[in-house]
């Protein structure tokens, strides 16, 4: 994997860890996703979450929330909150770039966490933006010259001619 | 007049540890594939040069025809890049580790992603590590991944030159077949 891409992903992960450190007694886990709901980085609070907790160890499960979060923003609503017995999920849309999701310990910290989410959204927007542009930039564009069946035949014949054991 | 260079783009997909890098490495031992070379946009538009971001191989077939092989990072955290890498591909090889059913199941998400996003791109499934005792049979792989009837599932031993070549040629045959069918309907 290219160094630039890896570096940006590490920075995103670092931001997730910083968010936890803002409220370590309340925030259980932080997930940062792209606009399609794919988890790019996540961090868990080892004080509040046990290592064996599969919910927090499975970003794939989180990405199954795609259908929900891809509806954000709904008009001017760019934030949703879901409350459960063992925690509260807060999701903030990072403009057109992705989503920031936090799982909280208790409802007492909803307001504070919301402020923390807002605080980091600009920085994450910038990082996700850089990630997307670096990813696209570092790819070769295929020249739009039509490939014919004869071209493929030539490749097959070329392979057969070179493949000596 | 400068002759335009035709580029055939082939993507090697599959989950982490399936054998994508090994596959390209084995091919490069028998075919004149350049690996670890920078992918340069300058080759295309003479504007800039950037370094390679992925497992990559390039094979020059004619002066005006090159084949590019792109390996897709298998980890799910890089899945935001799958679509970007696959853009404009002519075909893809989807490699799965067939040493156990659990390893095959790890490929479900990625394969669904490719099927959903590139439903009409020719591809084949390569069941790697078929030399491992108790490897999962091709029929079971097809069933686990819900591979459409017309898509080939082929055995692969990525470390074996003959096996790797056989799979690559099979994919090229599929691409050729699709091109022929497409041209027939024009």
Interface residues (C-beta under 8 A of the other chain):
Chain A: X1 X2 X5 X9 X34 X36 X38 X39 X40 X41 X59 X60 X63 X131 X132 X135 X136 X137 X138 X139 X140 X141 X142 X143 X145 X146 X147 X148 X149 X151 X152 X153 X154 X155 X156 X158 X159 X160 X162 X163 X164 X165
Chain B: X4 X5 X6 X7 X8 X9 X30 X31 X32 X39 X40 X41 X43 X44 X45 X50 X51 X52 X53 X54 X59 X61 X62 X65 X67 X68 X73 X76 X77 X78 X79 X80 X81 X84 X85 X87 X88 X89 X90 X109 X161 X162 X165 X168 X169 X172 X173 X175 X176 X179 X180 X183
